[in-house]
């Protein structure tokens, strides 16, 4: 099974990858100027700097989108590790221990495919039982 994380962390990971990729492209573009490749080096620098800047802008949009999703996410206590985690949609994973969480009984794993590492929790819709931080 592929090692997966929560949905919010997946979006943040894509944003980080785009940021690092954009910075790498801009650094590669600067090689055209640093190594003095003449007119072709300047063209290479401009092209790579523009592509890197676009990548950085896309990563900023992804981080903004992840932040907006994170504010509307349901905050719950993970039954496995006991830490507070955010859940998007009907199923998600704990941000810390990667336990599968669900609010819909239709998505509960059956006994034959449930492993010791993944456990399902049934959430109550009322929030009166939530643990308040100390």
Secondary structure, 3 states (H helix, E strand, C coil): CCCCCCHHHHHHHHHHHHHHHHHHHHHHHHHHHHCCCHHHHHHHHHHHHHHHHHHHHHHHHHHHHHHHHHHCCEEEECCCCCCEEEECCCEEECCCCCCEEECCHHHCCCCCCCCCCCCCCECCCCCCCCCCCC
